[in-house]
Amino acid sequence: MATLTVYPEPGVTVSGRVSRETQGTFSAIRTGAGTNEDDTSELIQILSLLADATVGDEYERLVRGIFLFDTSGLPASPTITSAVFSLYITAKGDQLSQSCGIVSSNPASDSALATTDYANLGTTRFATDIAISAITTTAYNDWTLNATGIAAISDSGITKLGVRLSCDIDNSAPIWDAGHQARINGYTANRTGTAEDPKMVITYTVPGAEVAAGNLTLLGVGT
Amino acid sequence: MRTDYKFWYIKRDDAGLITEAAVRFYEGEYQTKVVENDLGELEEKQVYVRTKRLETLTDLQHLAKDGKLKGITEQTDKKAVFYNQEDFGQIKTDNELRAFLNKEIAKDKGREVINEQKLWQP
């Protein structure tokens, strides 16, 4: 079986975060309009839920991650046997007993995030959640996509993934405590170099022999 | 001229050998920027900032063989440089690919791979 390892491109297939950073109840912060976005930093809070320091059952921040991949390098109609989405996590904290889940995303633009994209993540899981307590820092962490996640991979276009905390996916408020937080920090594709970028490894087969990349051009011919 | 690259994709066969790699080349410069660290603190750092994506034969003439260079068009209509085993031989690891790409950049004496990618100097 062959594999395709694919990466987002800064400014073209976006990787970043969207958030709501206006204090409110769990419901309000989860369903309210997005207020912030970041698609240019190389190090971001990929996920965060921060309880307010004084007002009970209110929160100051909820962050969601968005990661897009041009998966058109796959051959036509592959049989995908597995896909693993990986993020390089640099730091974490969890006082709210949360896990990190993979879902769909659908930002308005493939190349840049807007605050309105805060509402453009799904709630159907594409992989088994990883508890923040089980996340390894200064290392890649891997989510193996389930059948629903694999079905979302495009062999001719852009595959769009989102990352959300489990409470955010399930609409289930955690046990509040003043100033408590759940978070993971990690690198986007804006990171310099190639060793820590978000990536997806897709294992596949094709009927018969795979045809070599078909849309080759000779750069410079006519330019 | 500082030059770096990012991978679009890397294909491997059943044996784990890299069969194809589509690579995006850029040039840029180091700038002093204020960035946020893992502790949420702002700090000044020298950061490499890309200023141009290299897509045409004029930009990438140092990589051409007999005046030609293989490219592959992405969904975004941008072009990445395409390499296969004819170019890099039998390699398996990302580090071997990085070492090959650093050699490619070094073909142009006016270009220097960025500090963060010098780990894989040929």
Contacts between the chains, C-beta under 8 A, distances in Angstrom:
chain1	res1	chain2	res2	distance
A	1	B	14	5.9
A	2	B	11	6.3
A	2	B	12	6.4
A	2	B	13	5.6
A	2	B	14	6.7
A	2	B	19	7.5
A	3	B	11	7.0
A	3	B	12	4.7
A	4	B	9	5.5
A	4	B	10	7.5
A	4	B	11	5.4
A	5	B	7	7.5
A	5	B	9	6.3
A	5	B	10	4.5
A	5	B	11	7.9
A	5	B	12	7.6
A	6	B	8	6.9
A	6	B	9	4.5
A	7	B	6	6.6
A	7	B	7	5.1
A	7	B	8	6.6
A	7	B	9	7.2
A	9	B	6	6.4
A	9	B	8	6.7
A	9	B	24	6.1
A	9	B	74	7.8
A	9	B	76	7.7
A	9	B	78	7.8
A	10	B	6	7.4
A	10	B	50	7.3
A	12	B	74	7.6
A	12	B	76	5.1
A	12	B	78	6.4
A	13	B	76	7.3
A	41	B	35	7.1
A	41	B	36	7.2
A	42	B	35	7.8
A	42	B	47	8.0
A	43	B	35	7.2
A	43	B	36	7.0
A	43	B	37	7.3
A	43	B	38	7.0
A	70	B	8	6.5
A	70	B	9	7.9
A	70	B	74	5.3
A	70	B	75	4.8
A	70	B	76	6.8
A	72	B	74	6.9
A	72	B	75	4.8
A	73	B	8	6.9
A	73	B	9	4.2
A	73	B	11	7.1
A	73	B	20	7.9
A	73	B	22	6.3
A	73	B	72	7.9
A	90	B	38	5.4
A	91	B	38	4.1
A	110	B	76	7.2
A	111	B	76	7.4
A	156	B	75	7.9
A	157	B	75	5.4
A	158	B	75	5.9
A	185	B	38	5.3
A	189	B	6	7.1
A	192	B	4	7.0
A	192	B	47	7.4
A	192	B	48	4.8
A	192	B	114	6.6
A	192	B	116	4.7
A	193	B	4	7.4
A	193	B	114	7.6
A	193	B	116	4.2
A	193	B	117	5.5
A	194	B	5	7.1
A	194	B	6	6.0
A	194	B	7	5.5
A	194	B	94	7.2
A	194	B	98	6.8
A	194	B	117	7.4
A	195	B	94	7.6
A	197	B	6	7.1
A	197	B	7	7.6
A	212	B	20	7.5
A	212	B	84	7.3
A	213	B	20	6.2
A	213	B	22	7.8
A	213	B	72	5.6
A	213	B	82	6.4
A	215	B	72	6.1
A	215	B	73	5.1
A	216	B	70	5.7
A	216	B	71	6.9
A	216	B	72	5.8
A	216	B	82	6.0
A	217	B	70	7.9
A	217	B	71	4.6
A	217	B	72	7.2
A	217	B	73	6.2
A	217	B	79	6.5
A	218	B	68	5.1
A	218	B	69	6.7
A	218	B	70	6.9
A	218	B	71	6.9
A	219	B	55	6.9
A	219	B	56	6.2
A	219	B	57	5.0
A	219	B	60	6.4
A	219	B	69	4.4
A	219	B	70	7.5
A	219	B	71	4.0
A	219	B	79	6.1
A	219	B	81	7.3
A	220	B	56	5.9
A	220	B	57	2.0
A	220	B	58	6.9
A	220	B	60	7.7
A	220	B	61	7.6
A	220	B	64	7.1
A	220	B	67	7.5
A	220	B	68	7.3
A	220	B	69	6.2
A	221	B	57	7.7
A	221	B	68	7.7
A	223	B	56	4.8
A	223	B	57	6.2
A	223	B	58	7.2
